[in-house]
Amino acid sequence: MADRLLARKVLETEAAAILALVDRLDARFDRAVQLLRQCNGRVIVTGMGKSGIICHKIAATLSSTGTPAFFLHPAEAIHGDLGVIRGDDVVVALSYSGETNELLQLLEPIRRLGAKLIAITGGPESTLAEAADVALDCSVTEEACPMNLAPTASTTAALAIGDALAMTLLVEKGFRQEDFANLHPGGKLGKRLMRVEALMHAGKQCPLVRADTPMRDVIYEMSSKGLGMACVVDADECLLGIITDGDLRRHMNRAAEILELTAGAIMTPDPVSVPRSTLAAEALNIMEQRKITSLVVADGDRQKRVAGVLHLHDLWRTEMF
């Protein structure tokens, strides 16, 4: 029970540290976002010890949301790695005390090179804060450590400030879901953000029939392609309609006549379709909302030339959801 009480105290202390930052979002934060947005080079994030670990995460978040960034170890920087800093870069330096020696040794070279400096610090009157173009206050009233020693609430607050900067910058730059997809091709997230053109059945795998195709041939095409549907197209393979297994079942009460009909007589005209660039997650949402299992992928806004067919099983097979 005592362990849970301590854990609860840790979480409450760190949550309070983040909430306290809300009222500090002022013109300094706006200035920091402006410096990052106007950066023509890279964002270089630097810090020592636990702060350095937080810097790694901030740099990774910025990079994954459209702002080129990387971590620079300050001790390595003063021993030769300063060469990576250029005049059009923005340096984000993280030090809770604002007096970390390795960071202070970077101040003169940063100014000499002409790079801008954003400080994230718990010491708003520290040497680092005074030297920065803008300093963001991430001070906390106490650490979550029972001895008030180990960086806990302070590192959580600094991380939250970094996330706030990255997300605000994301919106300011107009970073879209499609841009996110381009930067995340791997893993489960990458699969969720795949475009339908990478998953669809195209070419000979795509079931296509003409409006005047006899139903015997339509049924054969549907069966051989195994998607439970066929696209009805004109001579230019532009979409006219679709025929699904459901359409066939609805006409089975006229079983004697159905084989004498053509695709055009059975098809559902103007079916829903999506462009090649549609994200897999968006396509799945459309299928679920419309309660359909196949989606036509088409090129063009008006004529809708059929590019392929996406089946619900294609989405589930990728293990993305």
NULUM-830319 format. One record per residue (C-alpha): residue number from 1; residue in three letters; y, z, x. Coordinates in pm, 1 decimal. Example, Ala and Ser with C-alpha at 12.3 -4.5 7.8 and 13.67 -1.06 7.14 Angstrom:
// residues 2
<num 1, residuo ALA, py -450.0, pz 780.0, px 1230.0>
<num 2, residuo SER, py -106.0, pz 714.0, px 1367.0>
***
This chain:
// residues 321
<num 1, residuo MET, py 0.0, pz 0.0, px 0.0>
<num 2, residuo ALA, py 235.9, pz 89.4, px 284.4>
<num 3, residuo ASP, py 168.6, pz -248.0, px 443.3>
<num 4, residuo ARG, py 269.2, pz -425.0, px 124.6>
<num 5, residuo LEU, py 586.8, pz -219.7, px 99.6>
<num 6, residuo LEU, py 683.6, pz -322.2, px 451.9>
<num 7, residuo ALA, py 602.8, pz -687.6, px 379.9>
<num 8, residuo ARG, py 814.2, pz -668.4, px 64.3>
<num 9, residuo LYS, py 1100.2, pz -520.4, px 266.9>
<num 10, residuo VAL, py 1073.8, pz -803.9, px 521.4>
<num 11, residuo LEU, py 1093.4, pz -1069.6, px 250.9>
<num 12, residuo GLU, py 1380.6, pz -898.2, px 71.4>
<num 13, residuo THR, py 1576.8, pz -861.1, px 395.5>
<num 14, residuo GLU, py 1531.4, pz -1225.6, px 488.2>
<num 15, residuo ALA, py 1613.6, pz -1343.1, px 136.1>
<num 16, residuo ALA, py 1931.5, pz -1135.1, px 139.7>
<num 17, residuo ALA, py 2027.3, pz -1285.5, px 475.5>
<num 18, residuo ILE, py 2008.6, pz -1635.6, px 328.9>
<num 19, residuo LEU, py 2195.6, pz -1544.8, px 11.4>
<num 20, residuo ALA, py 2475.9, pz -1395.0, px 218.2>
<num 21, residuo LEU, py 2536.6, pz -1737.6, px 371.0>
<num 22, residuo VAL, py 2634.4, pz -1890.7, px 38.8>
<num 23, residuo ASP, py 2984.7, pz -1738.9, px 34.9>
<num 24, residuo ARG, py 3044.3, pz -1857.6, px 392.6>
<num 25, residuo LEU, py 3021.4, pz -2225.3, px 302.7>
<num 26, residuo ASP, py 3383.5, pz -2319.9, px 360.4>
<num 27, residuo ALA, py 3589.2, pz -2583.1, px 539.2>
<num 28, residuo ARG, py 3400.3, pz -2512.4, px 862.6>
<num 29, residuo PHE, py 3077.2, pz -2626.7, px 705.0>
<num 30, residuo ASP, py 3251.1, pz -2939.5, px 573.4>
<num 31, residuo ARG, py 3383.0, pz -3008.0, px 923.5>
<num 32, residuo ALA, py 3035.2, pz -2971.0, px 1072.9>
<num 33, residuo VAL, py 2891.7, pz -3219.6, px 822.8>
<num 34, residuo GLN, py 3176.9, pz -3458.8, px 900.0>
<num 35, residuo LEU, py 3109.6, pz -3440.3, px 1274.2>
<num 36, residuo LEU, py 2739.4, pz -3510.4, px 1218.4>
<num 37, residuo ARG, py 2808.6, pz -3797.4, px 981.1>
<num 38, residuo GLN, py 3056.9, pz -3959.7, px 1219.2>
<num 39, residuo CYS, py 2822.5, pz -3923.1, px 1516.2>
<num 40, residuo ASN, py 2761.6, pz -4263.1, px 1675.2>
<num 41, residuo GLY, py 2506.8, pz -4125.4, px 1920.9>
<num 42, residuo ARG, py 2234.0, pz -3865.8, px 1876.0>
<num 43, residuo VAL, py 2237.6, pz -3507.5, px 1757.1>
<num 44, residuo ILE, py 2116.0, pz -3281.6, px 2037.2>
<num 45, residuo VAL, py 1999.6, pz -2938.3, px 1924.4>
<num 46, residuo THR, py 1970.1, pz -2665.5, px 2185.0>
<num 47, residuo GLY, py 1884.6, pz -2296.4, px 2201.8>
<num 48, residuo MET, py 1680.9, pz -2042.8, px 2398.8>
<num 49, residuo GLY, py 1378.1, pz -1837.5, px 2299.3>
<num 50, residuo LYS, py 1325.1, pz -1788.0, px 1925.2>
<num 51, residuo SER, py 1647.3, pz -1978.5, px 1861.8>
<num 52, residuo GLY, py 1498.5, pz -2270.2, px 2052.0>
<num 53, residuo ILE, py 1199.3, pz -2275.0, px 1818.1>
<num 54, residuo ILE, py 1437.0, pz -2292.3, px 1521.6>
<num 55, residuo CYS, py 1620.7, pz -2574.6, px 1700.2>
<num 56, residuo HIS, py 1299.0, pz -2774.9, px 1720.4>
<num 57, residuo LYS, py 1264.5, pz -2755.9, px 1342.5>
<num 58, residuo ILE, py 1629.2, pz -2841.8, px 1274.5>
<num 59, residuo ALA, py 1604.1, pz -3147.4, px 1502.0>
<num 60, residuo ALA, py 1283.5, pz -3256.2, px 1329.2>
<num 61, residuo THR, py 1439.7, pz -3222.9, px 983.5>
<num 62, residuo LEU, py 1747.1, pz -3421.8, px 1084.9>
<num 63, residuo SER, py 1532.6, pz -3697.4, px 1238.3>
<num 64, residuo SER, py 1309.3, pz -3722.4, px 931.7>
<num 65, residuo THR, py 1609.9, pz -3763.0, px 702.9>
<num 66, residuo GLY, py 1786.7, pz -4042.2, px 885.7>
<num 67, residuo THR, py 1986.5, pz -3867.4, px 1158.9>
<num 68, residuo PRO, py 1848.5, pz -3929.7, px 1511.5>
<num 69, residuo ALA, py 1809.3, pz -3586.5, px 1673.7>
<num 70, residuo PHE, py 1607.4, pz -3414.0, px 1941.9>
<num 71, residuo PHE, py 1572.4, pz -3074.3, px 2106.5>
<num 72, residuo LEU, py 1713.0, pz -3009.8, px 2453.1>
<num 73, residuo HIS, py 1598.6, pz -2699.3, px 2638.1>
<num 74, residuo PRO, py 1917.2, pz -2542.7, px 2782.5>
<num 75, residuo ALA, py 1743.8, pz -2413.4, px 3096.4>
<num 76, residuo GLU, py 1608.5, pz -2761.4, px 3168.8>
<num 77, residuo ALA, py 1948.9, pz -2907.7, px 3087.5>
<num 78, residuo ILE, py 2125.8, pz -2713.3, px 3363.3>
<num 79, residuo HIS, py 1857.8, pz -2827.7, px 3607.3>
<num 80, residuo GLY, py 1900.4, pz -3199.6, px 3558.2>
<num 81, residuo ASP, py 1841.5, pz -3287.6, px 3192.2>
<num 82, residuo LEU, py 2214.3, pz -3296.8, px 3113.4>
<num 83, residuo GLY, py 2186.6, pz -3670.4, px 3173.3>
<num 84, residuo VAL, py 2062.9, pz -3717.9, px 2817.6>
<num 85, residuo ILE, py 2399.0, pz -3608.2, px 2671.8>
<num 86, residuo ARG, py 2649.8, pz -3885.9, px 2612.7>
<num 87, residuo GLY, py 3007.4, pz -3884.2, px 2496.4>
<num 88, residuo ASP, py 2924.2, pz -4008.5, px 2147.8>
<num 89, residuo ASP, py 2666.3, pz -3734.7, px 2084.7>
<num 90, residuo VAL, py 2702.0, pz -3414.2, px 1885.8>
<num 91, residuo VAL, py 2548.9, pz -3100.8, px 2035.1>
<num 92, residuo VAL, py 2434.1, pz -2827.6, px 1796.3>
<num 93, residuo ALA, py 2397.4, pz -2503.5, px 1992.6>
<num 94, residuo LEU, py 2218.9, pz -2205.8, px 1841.2>
<num 95, residuo SER, py 2263.3, pz -1854.1, px 1979.3>
<num 96, residuo TYR, py 2278.7, pz -1543.9, px 1764.5>
<num 97, residuo SER, py 2485.1, pz -1349.6, px 2016.9>
<num 98, residuo GLY, py 2689.9, pz -1650.1, px 2117.3>
<num 99, residuo GLU, py 2664.4, pz -1525.7, px 2474.1>
<num 100, residuo THR, py 2333.1, pz -1676.6, px 2587.8>
<num 101, residuo ASN, py 2391.7, pz -1752.7, px 2955.6>
<num 102, residuo GLU, py 2201.2, pz -2084.5, px 2963.8>
<num 103, residuo LEU, py 2406.9, pz -2215.2, px 2673.0>
<num 104, residuo LEU, py 2736.6, pz -2099.3, px 2818.4>
<num 105, residuo GLN, py 2659.4, pz -2299.0, px 3132.1>
<num 106, residuo LEU, py 2644.1, pz -2611.5, px 2915.8>
<num 107, residuo LEU, py 2994.7, pz -2571.9, px 2774.2>
<num 108, residuo GLU, py 3187.0, pz -2724.6, px 3062.3>
<num 109, residuo PRO, py 2954.5, pz -3027.5, px 3103.1>
<num 110, residuo ILE, py 2961.1, pz -3093.3, px 2728.4>
<num 111, residuo ARG, py 3340.2, pz -3094.4, px 2731.0>
<num 112, residuo ARG, py 3348.4, pz -3311.3, px 3043.6>
<num 113, residuo LEU, py 3115.0, pz -3565.8, px 2886.6>
<num 114, residuo GLY, py 3322.3, pz -3573.5, px 2567.4>
<num 115, residuo ALA, py 3047.1, pz -3475.6, px 2322.9>
<num 116, residuo LYS, py 3131.7, pz -3268.7, px 2015.8>
<num 117, residuo LEU, py 2992.5, pz -2916.3, px 1982.1>
<num 118, residuo ILE, py 2877.4, pz -2731.7, px 1670.2>
<num 119, residuo ALA, py 2781.1, pz -2366.6, px 1718.5>
<num 120, residuo ILE, py 2548.2, pz -2176.4, px 1487.3>
<num 121, residuo THR, py 2591.2, pz -1813.6, px 1580.9>
<num 122, residuo GLY, py 2597.9, pz -1457.9, px 1456.1>
<num 123, residuo GLY, py 2896.7, pz -1391.7, px 1683.0>
<num 124, residuo PRO, py 3193.5, pz -1570.8, px 1524.4>
<num 125, residuo GLU, py 3424.2, pz -1441.3, px 1801.6>
<num 126, residuo SER, py 3178.1, pz -1508.1, px 2084.4>
<num 127, residuo THR, py 3233.6, pz -1734.6, px 2383.2>
<num 128, residuo LEU, py 3014.6, pz -2005.2, px 2227.3>
<num 129, residuo ALA, py 3200.5, pz -1992.3, px 1896.2>
<num 130, residuo GLU, py 3540.7, pz -2008.2, px 2065.8>
<num 131, residuo ALA, py 3437.0, pz -2312.2, px 2272.1>
<num 132, residuo ALA, py 3289.2, pz -2508.3, px 1980.4>
<num 133, residuo ASP, py 3463.2, pz -2773.0, px 1772.8>
<num 134, residuo VAL, py 3331.2, pz -2582.5, px 1473.4>
<num 135, residuo ALA, py 3134.0, pz -2257.0, px 1454.7>
<num 136, residuo LEU, py 2909.3, pz -2161.8, px 1162.4>
<num 137, residuo ASP, py 2855.4, pz -1791.7, px 1100.6>
<num 138, residuo CYS, py 2488.6, pz -1699.2, px 1050.2>
<num 139, residuo SER, py 2529.3, pz -1324.7, px 1112.9>
<num 140, residuo VAL, py 2303.7, pz -1078.2, px 929.1>
<num 141, residuo THR, py 2349.6, pz -709.4, px 850.9>
<num 142, residuo GLU, py 2002.9, pz -624.2, px 979.7>
<num 143, residuo GLU, py 1686.4, pz -781.8, px 1110.9>
<num 144, residuo ALA, py 1366.3, pz -761.6, px 907.0>
<num 145, residuo CYS, py 1201.2, pz -597.7, px 1207.8>
<num 146, residuo PRO, py 1146.1, pz -222.8, px 1141.3>
<num 147, residuo MET, py 1306.8, pz -153.2, px 1479.8>
<num 148, residuo ASN, py 1589.5, pz -398.6, px 1406.7>
<num 149, residuo LEU, py 1504.5, pz -579.1, px 1730.3>
<num 150, residuo ALA, py 1283.2, pz -885.8, px 1683.6>
<num 151, residuo PRO, py 1477.7, pz -1192.6, px 1563.5>
<num 152, residuo THR, py 1362.0, pz -1233.0, px 1203.4>
<num 153, residuo ALA, py 1635.4, pz -1238.0, px 941.5>
<num 154, residuo SER, py 1873.7, pz -1395.5, px 1193.3>
<num 155, residuo THR, py 1639.8, pz -1683.3, px 1276.2>
<num 156, residuo THR, py 1568.1, pz -1735.2, px 905.9>
<num 157, residuo ALA, py 1942.8, pz -1754.8, px 837.6>
<num 158, residuo ALA, py 1994.2, pz -2002.9, px 1122.0>
<num 159, residuo LEU, py 1709.8, pz -2218.9, px 993.4>
<num 160, residuo ALA, py 1861.0, pz -2216.1, px 644.5>
<num 161, residuo ILE, py 2197.6, pz -2327.0, px 783.3>
<num 162, residuo GLY, py 2022.1, pz -2611.9, px 962.8>
<num 163, residuo ASP, py 1847.5, pz -2717.9, px 643.5>
<num 164, residuo ALA, py 2175.7, pz -2701.0, px 451.4>
<num 165, residuo LEU, py 2340.2, pz -2927.2, px 708.5>
<num 166, residuo ALA, py 2051.5, pz -3176.2, px 704.4>
<num 167, residuo MET, py 2028.2, pz -3197.3, px 325.6>
<num 168, residuo THR, py 2404.8, pz -3229.4, px 278.6>
<num 169, residuo LEU, py 2410.5, pz -3499.2, px 544.9>
<num 170, residuo LEU, py 2122.4, pz -3677.1, px 373.2>
<num 171, residuo VAL, py 2322.8, pz -3706.4, px 52.5>
<num 172, residuo GLU, py 2645.5, pz -3797.0, px 232.6>
<num 173, residuo LYS, py 2469.5, pz -4086.7, px 407.5>
<num 174, residuo GLY, py 2312.5, pz -4212.0, px 85.9>
<num 175, residuo PHE, py 1963.2, pz -4162.0, px 228.9>
<num 176, residuo ARG, py 1715.7, pz -4285.2, px -32.9>
<num 177, residuo GLN, py 1353.4, pz -4223.0, px -115.3>
<num 178, residuo GLU, py 1277.4, pz -4567.6, px 26.0>
<num 179, residuo ASP, py 1437.4, pz -4468.5, px 356.7>
<num 180, residuo PHE, py 1227.0, pz -4153.2, px 361.6>
<num 181, residuo ALA, py 917.1, pz -4364.9, px 308.1>
<num 182, residuo ASN, py 1001.1, pz -4582.4, px 608.8>
<num 183, residuo LEU, py 1015.1, pz -4274.9, px 832.6>
<num 184, residuo HIS, py 693.9, pz -4114.1, px 701.7>
<num 185, residuo PRO, py 413.1, pz -4371.6, px 728.4>
<num 186, residuo GLY, py 141.7, pz -4121.3, px 816.6>
<num 187, residuo GLY, py -42.8, pz -3834.6, px 650.5>
<num 188, residuo LYS, py -61.0, pz -3742.1, px 284.1>
<num 189, residuo LEU, py 314.8, pz -3771.7, px 242.8>
<num 190, residuo GLY, py 308.9, pz -4118.8, px 392.7>
<num 191, residuo LYS, py 43.6, pz -4226.9, px 145.9>
<num 192, residuo ARG, py 249.0, pz -4096.5, px -146.3>
<num 193, residuo LEU, py 537.7, pz -4306.4, px -21.1>
<num 194, residuo MET, py 340.3, pz -4625.4, px 42.4>
<num 195, residuo ARG, py 467.4, pz -4934.3, px -133.4>
<num 196, residuo VAL, py 247.8, pz -5094.8, px -395.5>
<num 197, residuo GLU, py 226.2, pz -5419.3, px -198.1>
<num 198, residuo ALA, py 6.3, pz -5232.5, px 52.4>
<num 199, residuo LEU, py -237.0, pz -5123.3, px -220.8>
<num 200, residuo MET, py -241.7, pz -5405.4, px -474.8>
<num 201, residuo HIS, py -515.2, pz -5663.6, px -533.1>
<num 202, residuo ALA, py -369.5, pz -5997.1, px -428.5>
<num 203, residuo GLY, py -483.6, pz -6353.8, px -364.8>
<num 204, residuo LYS, py -841.6, pz -6420.0, px -474.7>
<num 205, residuo GLN, py -879.5, pz -6055.0, px -580.1>
<num 206, residuo CYS, py -609.8, pz -6091.1, px -843.9>
<num 207, residuo PRO, py -739.8, pz -6192.7, px -1191.6>
<num 208, residuo LEU, py -533.7, pz -6488.8, px -1314.6>
<num 209, residuo VAL, py -581.3, pz -6715.2, px -1617.1>
<num 210, residuo ARG, py -367.9, pz -6973.0, px -1798.4>
<num 211, residuo ALA, py -253.1, pz -6945.5, px -2157.5>
<num 212, residuo ASP, py -493.9, pz -7227.1, px -2255.2>
<num 213, residuo THR, py -793.6, pz -7074.9, px -2072.1>
<num 214, residuo PRO, py -1091.8, pz -7034.8, px -2312.2>
<num 215, residuo MET, py -1192.6, pz -6676.1, px -2378.1>
<num 216, residuo ARG, py -1536.2, pz -6728.8, px -2221.5>
<num 217, residuo ASP, py -1363.0, pz -6800.6, px -1891.2>
<num 218, residuo VAL, py -1115.4, pz -6517.4, px -1941.5>
<num 219, residuo ILE, py -1397.1, pz -6265.9, px -1987.9>
<num 220, residuo TYR, py -1572.1, pz -6401.8, px -1678.0>
<num 221, residuo GLU, py -1253.5, pz -6369.0, px -1472.1>
<num 222, residuo MET, py -1199.5, pz -6012.9, px -1591.0>
<num 223, residuo SER, py -1559.0, pz -5916.0, px -1516.4>
<num 224, residuo SER, py -1572.8, pz -6077.3, px -1174.2>
<num 225, residuo LYS, py -1249.3, pz -5917.0, px -1052.2>
<num 226, residuo GLY, py -1342.6, pz -5575.1, px -1192.0>
<num 227, residuo LEU, py -994.8, pz -5453.6, px -1281.7>
<num 228, residuo GLY, py -1039.6, pz -5441.9, px -1657.4>
<num 229, residuo MET, py -761.1, pz -5693.1, px -1715.2>
<num 230, residuo ALA, py -631.1, pz -6040.2, px -1640.0>
<num 231, residuo CYS, py -279.8, pz -6176.1, px -1594.4>
<num 232, residuo VAL, py -189.2, pz -6473.8, px -1808.3>
<num 233, residuo VAL, py 36.2, pz -6705.4, px -1605.9>
<num 234, residuo ASP, py 195.6, pz -7047.9, px -1628.8>
<num 235, residuo ALA, py 152.5, pz -7334.9, px -1383.3>
<num 236, residuo ASP, py 380.4, pz -7159.3, px -1132.6>
<num 237, residuo GLU, py 184.1, pz -6833.4, px -1167.1>
<num 238, residuo CYS, py 474.9, pz -6668.3, px -1346.0>
<num 239, residuo LEU, py 372.3, pz -6384.8, px -1576.3>
<num 240, residuo LEU, py 339.7, pz -6464.9, px -1946.4>
<num 241, residuo GLY, py 126.6, pz -6171.3, px -2057.2>
<num 242, residuo ILE, py -188.3, pz -5970.5, px -1990.1>
<num 243, residuo ILE, py -528.3, pz -5927.9, px -2148.4>
<num 244, residuo THR, py -704.1, pz -5594.6, px -2107.9>
<num 245, residuo ASP, py -1041.6, pz -5453.4, px -2201.1>
<num 246, residuo GLY, py -858.5, pz -5281.1, px -2485.0>
<num 247, residuo ASP, py -736.1, pz -5614.4, px -2620.4>
<num 248, residuo LEU, py -1093.4, pz -5744.3, px -2622.0>
<num 249, residuo ARG, py -1220.4, pz -5436.7, px -2807.8>
<num 250, residuo ARG, py -948.4, pz -5471.4, px -3069.4>
<num 251, residuo HIS, py -1059.0, pz -5827.4, px -3141.0>
<num 252, residuo MET, py -1432.9, pz -5758.1, px -3147.6>
<num 253, residuo ASN, py -1428.3, pz -5735.6, px -3528.8>
<num 254, residuo ARG, py -1375.6, pz -6111.4, px -3502.7>
<num 255, residuo ALA, py -1657.4, pz -6151.2, px -3251.5>
<num 256, residuo ALA, py -1762.0, pz -6488.1, px -3387.0>
<num 257, residuo GLU, py -1412.3, pz -6626.1, px -3349.8>
<num 258, residuo ILE, py -1294.5, pz -6463.4, px -3028.0>
<num 259, residuo LEU, py -1484.4, pz -6701.4, px -2803.2>
<num 260, residuo GLU, py -1312.2, pz -6993.1, px -2971.8>
<num 261, residuo LEU, py -967.6, pz -6855.1, px -2890.4>
<num 262, residuo THR, py -759.5, pz -6897.9, px -2576.5>
<num 263, residuo ALA, py -591.8, pz -6640.9, px -2354.9>
<num 264, residuo GLY, py -253.4, pz -6708.0, px -2511.3>
<num 265, residuo ALA, py -380.4, pz -6604.5, px -2853.7>
<num 266, residuo ILE, py -509.6, pz -6270.3, px -2733.7>
<num 267, residuo MET, py -262.8, pz -6167.8, px -2464.0>
<num 268, residuo THR, py 2.3, pz -5897.5, px -2485.7>
<num 269, residuo PRO, py 328.2, pz -6073.9, px -2395.0>
<num 270, residuo ASP, py 594.7, pz -5939.4, px -2157.5>
<num 271, residuo PRO, py 386.8, pz -5660.8, px -2000.7>
<num 272, residuo VAL, py 534.7, pz -5397.3, px -1772.9>
<num 273, residuo SER, py 555.3, pz -5502.2, px -1408.4>
<num 274, residuo VAL, py 701.0, pz -5364.6, px -1087.9>
<num 275, residuo PRO, py 832.7, pz -5525.9, px -767.1>
<num 276, residuo ARG, py 644.0, pz -5512.7, px -437.6>
<num 277, residuo SER, py 877.8, pz -5246.8, px -298.2>
<num 278, residuo THR, py 788.7, pz -4989.3, px -566.0>
<num 279, residuo LEU, py 658.3, pz -4664.9, px -418.3>
<num 280, residuo ALA, py 302.0, pz -4562.4, px -501.5>
<num 281, residuo ALA, py 420.1, pz -4231.8, px -649.1>
<num 282, residuo GLU, py 660.4, pz -4415.8, px -880.2>
<num 283, residuo ALA, py 388.0, pz -4659.5, px -988.0>
<num 284, residuo LEU, py 155.9, pz -4371.2, px -1074.5>
<num 285, residuo ASN, py 430.6, pz -4212.1, px -1283.4>
<num 286, residuo ILE, py 476.3, pz -4537.2, px -1479.2>
<num 287, residuo MET, py 101.3, pz -4562.1, px -1544.0>
<num 288, residuo GLU, py 80.9, pz -4204.7, px -1665.5>
<num 289, residuo GLN, py 382.9, pz -4237.4, px -1893.1>
<num 290, residuo ARG, py 261.4, pz -4562.6, px -2048.4>
<num 291, residuo LYS, py -104.7, pz -4455.2, px -2048.2>
<num 292, residuo ILE, py -220.7, pz -4770.8, px -1868.5>
<num 293, residuo THR, py -466.1, pz -4817.4, px -1582.8>
<num 294, residuo SER, py -332.1, pz -5138.7, px -1428.8>
<num 295, residuo LEU, py 13.0, pz -5250.5, px -1329.8>
<num 296, residuo VAL, py 125.1, pz -5604.7, px -1249.7>
<num 297, residuo VAL, py 317.0, pz -5645.0, px -923.9>
<num 298, residuo ALA, py 560.4, pz -5935.0, px -955.6>
<num 299, residuo ASP, py 820.1, pz -6118.2, px -748.0>
<num 300, residuo GLY, py 1153.2, pz -6215.2, px -901.1>
<num 301, residuo ASP, py 1364.7, pz -6055.9, px -1172.4>
<num 302, residuo ARG, py 1326.3, pz -6310.9, px -1452.7>
<num 303, residuo GLN, py 1030.9, pz -6539.5, px -1393.8>
<num 304, residuo LYS, py 813.5, pz -6261.6, px -1248.0>
<num 305, residuo ARG, py 575.4, pz -6459.2, px -1030.3>
<num 306, residuo VAL, py 256.7, pz -6253.2, px -1005.5>
<num 307, residuo ALA, py 202.0, pz -6111.4, px -657.0>
<num 308, residuo GLY, py -91.2, pz -5885.2, px -738.7>
<num 309, residuo VAL, py -233.3, pz -5611.0, px -956.5>
<num 310, residuo LEU, py -236.2, pz -5238.0, px -885.5>
<num 311, residuo HIS, py -514.9, pz -5032.2, px -1042.4>
<num 312, residuo LEU, py -507.8, pz -4658.4, px -1100.0>
<num 313, residuo HIS, py -820.6, pz -4620.7, px -886.0>
<num 314, residuo ASP, py -632.3, pz -4772.3, px -589.9>
<num 315, residuo LEU, py -390.4, pz -4481.5, px -601.0>
<num 316, residuo TRP, py -653.8, pz -4211.3, px -631.5>
<num 317, residuo ARG, py -867.3, pz -4371.8, px -359.9>
<num 318, residuo THR, py -591.8, pz -4312.5, px -103.5>
<num 319, residuo GLU, py -616.8, pz -3934.6, px -166.8>
<num 320, residuo MET, py -241.4, pz -3919.3, px -188.3>
<num 321, residuo PHE, py -215.9, pz -3708.4, px -503.0>
***
